Amino acid sequence: MTFWTQAIEVARVDLRVERRLGDTLKVIVPFAVMALLVFPLTLGLRLSLVREIGTGIFWALSILFGMQIALRLSAGDTSARKDMYALLGVDPAARFIGRCMSGTLLMFGF
């Protein structure tokens, strides 16, 4: 298997585990939605202020919740999965790139 085939398979496995566990949908997305709703409420009815700083707040919250997506529980390797990757001879760099690809897809989905 080539490097990129290994990376894509690692990403596919990570996304399948995420779909089964649902860490992002059950934990991170509700907090993100509430945070996006709370900031305009705290700023009051001054729509001009919301227009001025809204984009910055959106990107700050995106980075915050992007970090939580990157550090989700389903992204951690169990000992069984580590053993499987070692037995299959998966390149550690392909594992890293695959993890980055799955996290990127989840972030864009967020």
N, CA, C and O atoms as a Tinker XYZ file with bonds, in Angstrom:
   440  protein
     1  N      0.841000   -1.185000    0.000000    73     2
     2  CA     0.000000    0.000000    0.000000    64     1     3
     3  C      0.876000    1.235000    0.000000    63     2     4     5
     4  O      1.928000    1.274000    0.639000    81     3
     5  N      0.429000    2.233000   -0.721000    73     3     6
     6  CA     1.188000    3.472000   -0.769000    64     5     7
     7  C      0.916000    4.295000    0.484000    63     6     8     9
     8  O      0.010000    4.005000    1.265000    81     7
     9  N      1.721000    5.315000    0.644000    73     7    10
    10  CA     1.593000    6.195000    1.797000    64     9    11
    11  C      0.200000    6.817000    1.853000    63    10    12    13
    12  O     -0.437000    6.822000    2.906000    81    11
    13  N     -0.276000    7.343000    0.722000    73    11    14
    14  CA    -1.562000    8.038000    0.719000    64    13    15
    15  C     -2.723000    7.071000    0.884000    63    14    16    17
    16  O     -3.749000    7.440000    1.455000    81    15
    17  N     -2.590000    5.860000    0.405000    73    15    18
    18  CA    -3.630000    4.861000    0.638000    64    17    19
    19  C     -3.731000    4.545000    2.128000    63    18    20    21
    20  O     -4.830000    4.406000    2.664000    81    19
    21  N     -2.588000    4.433000    2.789000    73    19    22
    22  CA    -2.590000    4.195000    4.229000    64    21    23
    23  C     -3.224000    5.365000    4.971000    63    22    24    25
    24  O     -4.021000    5.162000    5.887000    81    23
    25  N     -2.872000    6.591000    4.580000    73    23    26
    26  CA    -3.418000    7.777000    5.252000    64    25    27
    27  C     -4.931000    7.853000    5.073000    63    26    28    29
    28  O     -5.651000    8.187000    6.014000    81    27
    29  N     -5.414000    7.548000    3.881000    73    27    30
    30  CA    -6.854000    7.595000    3.637000    64    29    31
    31  C     -7.573000    6.510000    4.439000    63    30    32    33
    32  O     -8.670000    6.744000    4.947000    81    31
    33  N     -6.978000    5.346000    4.556000    73    31    34
    34  CA    -7.589000    4.277000    5.352000    64    33    35
    35  C     -7.638000    4.631000    6.839000    63    34    36    37
    36  O     -8.622000    4.336000    7.518000    81    35
    37  N     -6.584000    5.258000    7.336000    73    35    38
    38  CA    -6.588000    5.697000    8.735000    64    37    39
    39  C     -7.684000    6.737000    8.947000    63    38    40    41
    40  O     -8.396000    6.690000    9.950000    81    39
    41  N     -7.823000    7.673000    8.010000    73    39    42
    42  CA    -8.881000    8.687000    8.116000    64    41    43
    43  C    -10.253000    8.033000    8.063000    63    42    44    45
    44  O    -11.154000    8.417000    8.809000    81    43
    45  N    -10.419000    7.051000    7.188000    73    43    46
    46  CA   -11.699000    6.359000    7.067000    64    45    47
    47  C    -12.057000    5.642000    8.370000    63    46    48    49
    48  O    -13.203000    5.691000    8.816000    81    47
    49  N    -11.070000    4.975000    8.979000    73    47    50
    50  CA   -11.303000    4.282000   10.246000    64    49    51
    51  C    -11.656000    5.286000   11.345000    63    50    52    53
    52  O    -12.568000    5.045000   12.136000    81    51
    53  N    -10.938000    6.408000   11.396000    73    51    54
    54  CA   -11.236000    7.421000   12.413000    64    53    55
    55  C    -12.644000    7.976000   12.252000    63    54    56    57
    56  O    -13.351000    8.169000   13.241000    81    55
    57  N    -13.055000    8.234000   11.018000    73    55    58
    58  CA   -14.402000    8.758000   10.792000    64    57    59
    59  C    -15.473000    7.718000   11.120000    63    58    60    61
    60  O    -16.556000    8.063000   11.592000    81    59
    61  N    -15.167000    6.454000   10.869000    73    59    62
    62  CA   -16.126000    5.402000   11.227000    64    61    63
    63  C    -16.262000    5.294000   12.749000    63    62    64    65
    64  O    -17.369000    5.139000   13.264000    81    63
    65  N    -15.145000    5.376000   13.463000    73    63    66
    66  CA   -15.198000    5.338000   14.933000    64    65    67
    67  C    -15.940000    6.557000   15.454000    63    66    68    69
    68  O    -16.714000    6.452000   16.406000    81    67
    69  N    -15.712000    7.711000   14.843000    73    67    70
    70  CA   -16.418000    8.921000   15.253000    64    69    71
    71  C    -17.916000    8.774000   15.013000    63    70    72    73
    72  O    -18.724000    9.196000   15.841000    81    71
    73  N    -18.285000    8.186000   13.897000    73    71    74
    74  CA   -19.711000    7.998000   13.611000    64    73    75
    75  C    -20.350000    7.072000   14.645000    63    74    76    77
    76  O    -21.493000    7.286000   15.050000    81    75
    77  N    -19.620000    6.051000   15.067000    73    75    78
    78  CA   -20.169000    5.111000   16.048000    64    77    79
    79  C    -20.255000    5.723000   17.440000    63    78    80    81
    80  O    -21.256000    5.549000   18.136000    81    79
    81  N    -19.197000    6.447000   17.853000    73    79    82
    82  CA   -19.197000    7.039000   19.192000    64    81    83
    83  C    -19.983000    8.345000   19.251000    63    82    84    85
    84  O    -20.672000    8.606000   20.237000    81    83
    85  N    -19.890000    9.160000   18.219000    73    83    86
    86  CA   -20.637000   10.408000   18.156000    64    85    87
    87  C    -20.145000   11.488000   19.098000    63    86    88    89
    88  O    -20.945000   12.293000   19.575000    81    87
    89  N    -18.835000   11.531000   19.383000    73    87    90
    90  CA   -18.309000   12.565000   20.281000    64    89    91
    91  C    -18.604000   13.971000   19.779000    63    90    92    93
    92  O    -19.020000   14.833000   20.553000    81    91
    93  N    -18.396000   14.201000   18.519000    73    91    94
    94  CA   -18.554000   15.550000   17.977000    64    93    95
    95  C    -20.005000   15.988000   18.016000    63    94    96    97
    96  O    -20.311000   17.099000   18.449000    81    95
    97  N    -20.895000   15.124000   17.566000    73    95    98
    98  CA   -22.300000   15.511000   17.521000    64    97    99
    99  C    -22.923000   15.624000   18.901000    63    98   100   101
   100  O    -23.731000   16.521000   19.142000    81    99
   101  N    -22.562000   14.737000   19.802000    73    99   102
   102  CA   -23.203000   14.719000   21.115000    64   101   103
   103  C    -22.638000   15.742000   22.091000    63   102   104   105
   104  O    -23.362000   16.234000   22.957000    81   103
   105  N    -21.361000   16.066000   21.963000    73   103   106
   106  CA   -20.730000   16.912000   22.965000    64   105   107
   107  C    -20.345000   18.283000   22.424000    63   106   108   109
   108  O    -20.710000   19.304000   23.008000    81   107
   109  N    -19.630000   18.313000   21.341000    73   107   110
   110  CA   -19.020000   19.558000   20.888000    64   109   111
   111  C    -20.011000   20.463000   20.170000    63   110   112   113
   112  O    -20.032000   21.667000   20.425000    81   111
   113  N    -20.831000   19.917000   19.283000    73   111   114
   114  CA   -21.741000   20.745000   18.494000    64   113   115
   115  C    -22.756000   21.496000   19.367000    63   114   116   117
   116  O    -22.970000   22.681000   19.112000    81   115
   117  N    -23.397000   20.891000   20.379000    73   115   118
   118  CA   -24.320000   21.687000   21.196000    64   117   119
   119  C    -23.641000   22.864000   21.910000    63   118   120   121
   120  O    -24.216000   23.949000   21.999000    81   119
   121  N    -22.434000   22.655000   22.411000    73   119   122
   122  CA   -21.727000   23.766000   23.051000    64   121   123
   123  C    -21.365000   24.845000   22.041000    63   122   124   125
   124  O    -21.426000   26.036000   22.348000    81   123
   125  N    -20.991000   24.435000   20.850000    73   123   126
   126  CA   -20.632000   25.411000   19.823000    64   125   127
   127  C    -21.846000   26.242000   19.411000    63   126   128   129
   128  O    -21.741000   27.458000   19.249000    81   127
   129  N    -22.971000   25.604000   19.245000    73   127   130
   130  CA   -24.186000   26.324000   18.866000    64   129   131
   131  C    -24.588000   27.298000   19.967000    63   130   132   133
   132  O    -24.959000   28.438000   19.686000    81   131
   133  N    -24.514000   26.855000   21.210000    73   131   134
   134  CA   -24.858000   27.756000   22.314000    64   133   135
   135  C    -23.903000   28.939000   22.395000    63   134   136   137
   136  O    -24.319000   30.064000   22.671000    81   135
   137  N    -22.620000   28.679000   22.152000    73   135   138
   138  CA   -21.657000   29.785000   22.191000    64   137   139
   139  C    -21.943000   30.789000   21.087000    63   138   140   141
   140  O    -21.835000   31.996000   21.302000    81   139
   141  N    -22.306000   30.300000   19.906000    73   139   142
   142  CA   -22.628000   31.221000   18.820000    64   141   143
   143  C    -23.913000   31.989000   19.081000    63   142   144   145
   144  O    -24.091000   33.084000   18.548000    81   143
   145  N    -24.809000   31.441000   19.885000    73   143   146
   146  CA   -26.039000   32.145000   20.224000    64   145   147
   147  C    -25.856000   33.101000   21.397000    63   146   148   149
   148  O    -26.525000   34.133000   21.463000    81   147
   149  N    -24.964000   32.773000   22.314000    73   147   150
   150  CA   -24.791000   33.587000   23.518000    64   149   151
   151  C    -24.076000   34.911000   23.216000    63   150   152   153
   152  O    -24.430000   35.942000   23.787000    81   151
   153  N    -23.091000   34.894000   22.339000    73   151   154
   154  CA   -22.338000   36.126000   22.080000    64   153   155
   155  C    -23.212000   37.259000   21.557000    63   154   156   157
   156  O    -23.092000   38.374000   22.063000    81   155
   157  N    -24.086000   37.040000   20.574000    73   155   158
   158  CA   -24.949000   38.166000   20.165000    64   157   159
   159  C    -25.890000   38.620000   21.272000    63   158   160   161
   160  O    -26.217000   39.804000   21.356000    81   159
   161  N    -26.331000   37.694000   22.125000    73   159   162
   162  CA   -27.210000   38.093000   23.220000    64   161   163
   163  C    -26.485000   38.952000   24.249000    63   162   164   165
   164  O    -27.076000   39.868000   24.821000    81   163
   165  N    -25.214000   38.663000   24.487000    73   163   166
   166  CA   -24.475000   39.446000   25.466000    64   165   167
   167  C    -24.126000   40.835000   24.942000    63   166   168   169
   168  O    -23.912000   41.763000   25.723000    81   167
   169  N    -24.069000   40.974000   23.628000    73   167   170
   170  CA   -23.743000   42.277000   23.060000    64   169   171
   171  C    -24.948000   43.194000   22.971000    63   170   172   173
   172  O    -24.800000   44.385000   22.698000    81   171
   173  N    -26.115000   42.666000   23.191000    73   171   174
   174  CA   -27.307000   43.497000   23.173000    64   173   175
   175  C    -27.860000   43.662000   21.773000    63   174   176   177
   176  O    -27.566000   42.884000   20.866000    81   175
   177  N    -28.669000   44.698000   21.623000    73   175   178
   178  CA   -29.356000   44.932000   20.356000    64   177   179
   179  C    -28.559000   45.814000   19.401000    63   178   180   181
   180  O    -29.082000   46.244000   18.373000    81   179
   181  N    -27.330000   46.080000   19.722000    73   179   182
   182  CA   -26.510000   46.921000   18.845000    64   181   183
   183  C    -25.999000   46.075000   17.680000    63   182   184   185
   184  O    -24.929000   45.472000   17.758000    81   183
   185  N    -26.765000   46.040000   16.623000    73   183   186
   186  CA   -26.433000   45.202000   15.474000    64   185   187
   187  C    -25.150000   45.662000   14.788000    63   186   188   189
   188  O    -24.445000   44.858000   14.179000    81   187
   189  N    -24.853000   46.942000   14.886000    73   187   190
   190  CA   -23.616000   47.426000   14.264000    64   189   191
   191  C    -22.392000   46.808000   14.954000    63   190   192   193
   192  O    -21.406000   46.480000   14.293000    81   191
   193  N    -22.456000   46.652000   16.269000    73   191   194
   194  CA   -21.359000   46.024000   16.994000    64   193   195
   195  C    -21.253000   44.540000   16.646000    63   194   196   197
   196  O    -20.153000   44.010000   16.492000    81   195
   197  N    -22.402000   43.876000   16.525000    73   195   198
   198  CA   -22.396000   42.461000   16.143000    64   197   199
   199  C    -21.799000   42.309000   14.750000    63   198   200   201
   200  O    -21.028000   41.379000   14.513000    81   199
   201  N    -22.137000   43.200000   13.823000    73   199   202
   202  CA   -21.572000   43.144000   12.474000    64   201   203
   203  C    -20.069000   43.378000   12.489000    63   202   204   205
   204  O    -19.339000   42.756000   11.715000    81   203
   205  N    -19.597000   44.263000   13.356000    73   203   206
   206  CA   -18.169000   44.590000   13.394000    64   205   207
   207  C    -17.323000   43.448000   13.960000    63   206   208   209
   208  O    -16.287000   43.107000   13.389000    81   207
   209  N    -17.748000   42.864000   15.062000    73   207   210
   210  CA   -16.908000   41.858000   15.706000    64   209   211
   211  C    -17.417000   40.434000   15.533000    63   210   212   213
   212  O    -16.806000   39.492000   16.038000    81   211
   213  N    -18.534000   40.266000   14.821000    73   211   214
   214  CA   -19.122000   38.943000   14.659000    64   213   215
   215  C    -18.220000   37.961000   13.943000    63   214   216   217
   216  O    -18.144000   36.794000   14.328000    81   215
   217  N    -17.533000   38.418000   12.903000    73   215   218
   218  CA   -16.649000   37.520000   12.157000    64   217   219
   219  C    -15.489000   37.052000   13.024000    63   218   220   221
   220  O    -15.120000   35.878000   12.995000    81   219
   221  N    -14.915000   37.971000   13.795000    73   219   222
   222  CA   -13.815000   37.599000   14.692000    64   221   223
   223  C    -14.253000   36.610000   15.760000    63   222   224   225
   224  O    -13.527000   35.668000   16.077000    81   223
   225  N    -15.433000   36.824000   16.311000    73   223   226
   226  CA   -15.961000   35.901000   17.319000    64   225   227
   227  C    -16.224000   34.533000   16.702000    63   226   228   229
   228  O    -15.941000   33.504000   17.316000    81   227
   229  N    -16.770000   34.523000   15.477000    73   227   230
   230  CA   -17.030000   33.255000   14.803000    64   229   231
   231  C    -15.735000   32.475000   14.610000    63   230   232   233
   232  O    -15.699000   31.274000   14.878000    81   231
   233  N    -14.668000   33.134000   14.151000    73   231   234
   234  CA   -13.405000   32.433000   13.917000    64   233   235
   235  C    -12.746000   32.018000   15.229000    63   234   236   237
   236  O    -12.132000   30.954000   15.296000    81   235
   237  N    -12.863000   32.837000   16.268000    73   235   238
   238  CA   -12.301000   32.455000   17.566000    64   237   239
   239  C    -13.008000   31.210000   18.110000    63   238   240   241
   240  O    -12.362000   30.295000   18.619000    81   239
   241  N    -14.323000   31.186000   17.998000    73   239   242
   242  CA   -15.066000   30.010000   18.446000    64   241   243
   243  C    -14.770000   28.804000   17.562000    63   242   244   245
   244  O    -14.721000   27.677000   18.056000    81   243
   245  N    -14.575000   29.019000   16.277000    73   243   246
   246  CA   -14.227000   27.910000   15.382000    64   245   247
   247  C    -12.889000   27.296000   15.768000    63   246   248   249
   248  O    -12.737000   26.074000   15.750000    81   247
   249  N    -11.922000   28.131000   16.115000    73   247   250
   250  CA   -10.623000   27.617000   16.545000    64   249   251
   251  C    -10.759000   26.878000   17.873000    63   250   252   253
   252  O    -10.171000   25.812000   18.055000    81   251
   253  N    -11.524000   27.437000   18.791000    73   251   254
   254  CA   -11.727000   26.788000   20.090000    64   253   255
   255  C    -12.346000   25.416000   19.928000    63   254   256   257
   256  O    -11.851000   24.442000   20.496000    81   255
   257  N    -13.416000   25.324000   19.164000    73   255   258
   258  CA   -14.076000   24.044000   19.004000    64   257   259
   259  C    -13.318000   23.141000   18.039000    63   258   260   261
   260  O    -13.469000   21.920000   18.092000    81   259
   261  N    -12.516000   23.712000   17.169000    73   259   262
   262  CA   -11.626000   22.894000   16.338000    64   261   263
   263  C    -10.606000   22.156000   17.181000    63   262   264   265
   264  O    -10.273000   21.004000   16.902000    81   263
   265  N    -10.108000   22.828000   18.220000    73   263   266
   266  CA    -9.182000   22.151000   19.136000    64   265   267
   267  C     -9.888000   21.014000   19.863000    63   266   268   269
   268  O     -9.295000   19.959000   20.085000    81   267
   269  N    -11.138000   21.218000   20.231000    73   267   270
   270  CA   -11.872000   20.156000   20.903000    64   269   271
   271  C    -12.139000   18.989000   19.962000    63   270   272   273
   272  O    -12.162000   17.837000   20.394000    81   271
   273  N    -12.341000   19.277000   18.686000    73   271   274
   274  CA   -12.511000   18.202000   17.706000    64   273   275
   275  C    -11.210000   17.430000   17.566000    63   274   276   277
   276  O    -11.215000   16.202000   17.479000    81   275
   277  N    -10.092000   18.154000   17.546000    73   275   278
   278  CA    -8.794000   17.481000   17.401000    64   277   279
   279  C     -8.471000   16.622000   18.624000    63   278   280   281
   280  O     -7.783000   15.610000   18.499000    81   279
   281  N     -8.954000   17.009000   19.792000    73   279   282
   282  CA    -8.644000   16.283000   21.019000    64   281   283
   283  C     -9.801000   15.410000   21.508000    63   282   284   285
   284  O     -9.849000   15.045000   22.682000    81   283
   285  N    -10.723000   15.080000   20.618000    73   283   286
   286  CA   -11.873000   14.266000   21.010000    64   285   287
   287  C    -11.428000   12.860000   21.429000    63   286   288   289
   288  O    -10.345000   12.402000   21.062000    81   287
   289  N    -12.269000   12.199000   22.190000    73   287   290
   290  CA   -11.938000   10.867000   22.697000    64   289   291
   291  C    -11.787000    9.839000   21.593000    63   290   292   293
   292  O    -10.951000    8.942000   21.694000    81   291
   293  N    -12.580000    9.955000   20.546000    73   291   294
   294  CA   -12.518000    8.957000   19.478000    64   293   295
   295  C    -11.241000    9.066000   18.658000    63   294   296   297
   296  O    -10.926000    8.161000   17.886000    81   295
   297  N    -10.493000   10.172000   18.813000    73   295   298
   298  CA    -9.236000   10.317000   18.063000    64   297   299
   299  C     -8.088000    9.575000   18.731000    63   298   300   301
   300  O     -7.036000    9.390000   18.118000    81   299
   301  N     -8.269000    9.150000   19.966000    73   299   302
   302  CA    -7.203000    8.444000   20.668000    64   301   303
   303  C     -7.087000    7.003000   20.209000    63   302   304   305
   304  O     -8.087000    6.345000   19.925000    81   303
   305  N     -5.862000    6.527000   20.141000    73   303   306
   306  CA    -5.632000    5.139000   19.760000    64   305   307
   307  C     -5.790000    4.236000   20.973000    63   306   308   309
   308  O     -5.216000    4.489000   22.033000    81   307
   309  N     -6.562000    3.199000   20.806000    73   307   310
   310  CA    -6.617000    2.168000   21.832000    64   309   311
   311  C     -5.415000    1.251000   21.624000    63   310   312   313
   312  O     -4.780000    1.279000   20.570000    81   311
   313  N     -5.116000    0.457000   22.609000    73   311   314
   314  CA    -3.974000   -0.438000   22.475000    64   313   315
   315  C     -4.212000   -1.455000   21.358000    63   314   316   317
   316  O     -3.273000   -1.852000   20.668000    81   315
   317  N     -5.453000   -1.871000   21.183000    73   315   318
   318  CA    -5.765000   -2.825000   20.112000    64   317   319
   319  C     -5.526000   -2.203000   18.741000    63   318   320   321
   320  O     -4.998000   -2.855000   17.840000    81   319
   321  N     -5.920000   -0.924000   18.588000    73   319   322
   322  CA    -5.713000   -0.258000   17.301000    64   321   323
   323  C     -4.229000   -0.005000   17.044000    63   322   324   325
   324  O     -3.767000   -0.116000   15.908000    81   323
   325  N     -3.484000    0.333000   18.093000    73   323   326
   326  CA    -2.032000    0.505000   17.941000    64   325   327
   327  C     -1.374000   -0.800000   17.514000    63   326   328   329
   328  O     -0.508000   -0.810000   16.639000    81   327
   329  N     -1.790000   -1.898000   18.135000    73   327   330
   330  CA    -1.252000   -3.204000   17.759000    64   329   331
   331  C     -1.609000   -3.553000   16.317000    63   330   332   333
   332  O     -0.783000   -4.089000   15.579000    81   331
   333  N     -2.835000   -3.248000   15.923000    73   331   334
   334  CA    -3.255000   -3.543000   14.559000    64   333   335
   335  C     -2.417000   -2.759000   13.555000    63   334   336   337
   336  O     -1.960000   -3.315000   12.556000    81   335
   337  N     -2.217000   -1.472000   13.818000    73   335   338
   338  CA    -1.401000   -0.661000   12.905000    64   337   339
   339  C      0.039000   -1.162000   12.857000    63   338   340   341
   340  O      0.664000   -1.152000   11.797000    81   339
   341  N      0.563000   -1.597000   13.992000    73   339   342
   342  CA     1.935000   -2.121000   14.012000    64   341   343
   343  C      2.038000   -3.421000   13.220000    63   342   344   345
   344  O      2.997000   -3.624000   12.475000    81   343
   345  N      1.054000   -4.298000   13.380000    73   343   346
   346  CA     1.071000   -5.567000   12.649000    64   345   347
   347  C      0.876000   -5.366000   11.151000    63   346   348   349
   348  O      1.427000   -6.112000   10.341000    81   347
   349  N      0.095000   -4.362000   10.787000    73   347   350
   350  CA    -0.128000   -4.092000    9.369000    64   349   351
   351  C      1.025000   -3.326000    8.727000    63   350   352   353
   352  O      1.113000   -3.240000    7.503000    81   351
   353  N      1.904000   -2.774000    9.553000    73   351   354
   354  CA     3.036000   -2.028000    9.022000    64   353   355
   355  C      2.671000   -0.649000    8.510000    63   354   356   357
   356  O      3.268000   -0.159000    7.552000    81   355
   357  N      1.689000   -0.020000    9.147000    73   355   358
   358  CA     1.265000    1.316000    8.729000    64   357   359
   359  C      2.326000    2.324000    9.145000    63   358   360   361
   360  O      2.794000    2.325000   10.283000    81   359
   361  N      2.691000    3.170000    8.209000    73   359   362
   362  CA     3.687000    4.209000    8.446000    64   361   363
   363  C      3.147000    5.187000    9.502000    63   362   364   365
   364  O      2.009000    5.641000    9.379000    81   363
   365  N      3.933000    5.521000   10.535000    73   363   366
   366  CA     3.457000    6.483000   11.541000    64   365   367
   367  C      3.102000    7.840000   10.947000    63   366   368   369
   368  O      2.186000    8.504000   11.432000    81   367
   369  N      3.810000    8.258000    9.908000    73   367   370
   370  CA     3.472000    9.527000    9.255000    64   369   371
   371  C      2.109000    9.430000    8.565000    63   370   372   373
   372  O      1.354000   10.402000    8.544000    81   371
   373  N      1.794000    8.257000    7.999000    73   371   374
   374  CA     0.486000    8.068000    7.372000    64   373   375
   375  C     -0.613000    8.100000    8.433000    63   374   376   377
   376  O     -1.706000    8.603000    8.174000    81   375
   377  N     -0.334000    7.572000    9.614000    73   375   378
   378  CA    -1.309000    7.654000   10.712000    64   377   379
   379  C     -1.558000    9.109000   11.083000    63   378   380   381
   380  O     -2.702000    9.515000   11.287000    81   379
   381  N     -0.492000    9.889000   11.170000    73   379   382
   382  CA    -0.628000   11.296000   11.522000    64   381   383
   383  C     -1.416000   12.060000   10.457000    63   382   384   385
   384  O     -2.319000   12.831000   10.784000    81   383
   385  N     -1.076000   11.848000    9.195000    73   383   386
   386  CA    -1.769000   12.541000    8.107000    64   385   387
   387  C     -3.231000   12.098000    8.048000    63   386   388   389
   388  O     -4.118000   12.916000    7.805000    81   387
   389  N     -3.481000   10.826000    8.267000    73   387   390
   390  CA    -4.859000   10.334000    8.288000    64   389   391
   391  C     -5.674000   10.956000    9.403000    63   390   392   393
   392  O     -6.842000   11.294000    9.215000    81   391
   393  N     -5.053000   11.107000   10.567000    73   391   394
   394  CA    -5.738000   11.777000   11.685000    64   393   395
   395  C     -6.021000   13.239000   11.346000    63   394   396   397
   396  O     -7.094000   13.759000   11.652000    81   395
   397  N     -5.063000   13.888000   10.719000    73   395   398
   398  CA    -5.270000   15.288000   10.319000    64   397   399
   399  C     -6.401000   15.400000    9.300000    63   398   400   401
   400  O     -7.207000   16.328000    9.364000    81   399
   401  N     -6.461000   14.464000    8.368000    73   399   402
   402  CA    -7.518000   14.491000    7.351000    64   401   403
   403  C     -8.895000   14.296000    7.984000    63   402   404   405
   404  O     -9.844000   14.994000    7.626000    81   403
   405  N     -9.010000   13.355000    8.917000    73   403   406
   406  CA   -10.317000   13.125000    9.545000    64   405   407
   407  C    -10.728000   14.324000   10.409000    63   406   408   409
   408  O    -11.896000   14.712000   10.415000    81   407
   409  N     -9.779000   14.904000   11.130000    73   407   410
   410  CA   -10.094000   16.098000   11.921000    64   409   411
   411  C    -10.496000   17.275000   11.058000    63   410   412   413
   412  O    -11.384000   18.044000   11.425000    81   411
   413  N     -9.844000   17.421000    9.904000    73   411   414
   414  CA   -10.186000   18.499000    8.977000    64   413   415
   415  C    -11.595000   18.311000    8.428000    63   414   416   417
   416  O    -12.362000   19.271000    8.340000    81   415
   417  N    -11.936000   17.089000    8.061000    73   415   418
   418  CA   -13.290000   16.831000    7.555000    64   417   419
   419  C    -14.345000   17.117000    8.627000    63   418   420   421
   420  O    -15.396000   17.686000    8.332000    81   419
   421  N    -14.063000   16.725000    9.856000    73   419   422
   422  CA   -15.022000   17.009000   10.940000    64   421   423
   423  C    -15.138000   18.505000   11.193000    63   422   424   425
   424  O    -16.227000   19.010000   11.468000    81   423
   425  N    -14.019000   19.212000   11.102000    73   423   426
   426  CA   -14.054000   20.667000   11.325000    64   425   427
   427  C    -14.843000   21.358000   10.231000    63   426   428   429
   428  O    -15.624000   22.269000   10.508000    81   427
   429  N    -14.647000   20.934000    8.989000    73   427   430
   430  CA   -15.436000   21.540000    7.907000    64   429   431
   431  C    -16.915000   21.191000    8.050000    63   430   432   433
   432  O    -17.780000   21.998000    7.709000    81   431
   433  N    -17.208000   20.000000    8.550000    73   431   434
   434  CA   -18.587000   19.634000    8.814000    64   433   435
   435  C    -19.197000   20.455000    9.935000    63   434   436   437
   436  O    -20.394000   20.742000    9.931000    81   435
   437  N    -18.361000   20.831000   10.894000    73   435   438
   438  CA   -18.805000   21.670000   12.006000    64   437   439
   439  C    -19.148000   23.041000   11.493000    63   438   440
   440  O    -19.546000   23.909000   12.271000    81   439
